[in-house]
Amino acid sequence: MNWKLAYAIGFHPWEETDLDFFQSLASLLEREEQGREPPLGRALDIGTGSAIWGIELAKRGWEVSGVDFVAKALNRGRERVQAAGVEMKIVQGDVTRLSEAEVGSGFRLILDTGTFHDLDIEQQHGMARSVDALATQDATVILLCWPRRIRPLIRGVSREEIETAFSGWEITDVEPSFFKLPPLLEWVLRPDEHWYRLRRA
């Protein structure tokens, strides 16, 4: 996916999610938050785009940093953060070189709602190494991934590719996201996205 072009022409259907998708993510977050009170710790929103999900994390009591390389998306994100009245650090940077992006460290939660599955193999490994270096020992990684198949726009990723990239982590849960697109895009792209929850092995 050419993310810069998509935001430049106003094509960002992933911002229009429905209640089923929201609840699927909320149930995963509740699992991480169980028995804890805010502040919940540091969270990193990878490929934050216009910060929709980073804002939700902040509302729930996480100390959130969001990183993306698309300036227009980040400008939209800053406006959303201000309108929402929450605290969220927004950084422009390469998700495969997070330490260079100066997002910080000590993250208990890493959320990616659609970046990893569009990277090539080398980039996937770079992102995974970056996450590994910045995450706490008890951290959780939550990835939203399309399956690997031939389609336009999105590359997709297999479970084996996730396991290979995150070699020091274990996939503990795979759950449907219930993400939907407008009918024509749904037919063309066949998203069938799933949440992958990872913990250190």
Sequence and secondary structure as in RCSB ss.txt:
>XXXX:A:sequence
MNWKLAYAIGFHPWEETDLDFFQSLASLLEREEQGREPPLGRALDIGTGSAIWGIELAKRGWEVSGVDFVAKALN
RGRERVQAAGVEMKIVQGDVTRLSEAEVGSGFRLILDTGTFHDLDIEQQHGMARSVDALATQDATVILLCWPRRI
RPLIRGVSREEIETAFSGWEITDVEPSFFKLPPLLEWVLRPDEHWYRLRRA
>XXXX:A:secstr
  HHHHHHTT  GGG   HHHHHHHHHHHHHHHTT  S   EEEEET TT HHHHHHHHHT EEEEEES HHHHH
HHHHHHHHHT  EEEEE  TTSHHHHT  S EEEEEESSSGGGS HHHHHHHHHHHHHHEEEEEEEEEEE BS  
 SS   B HHHHHHHTTTEEEEEEEE      HHHHHHH    EEEEEEE 
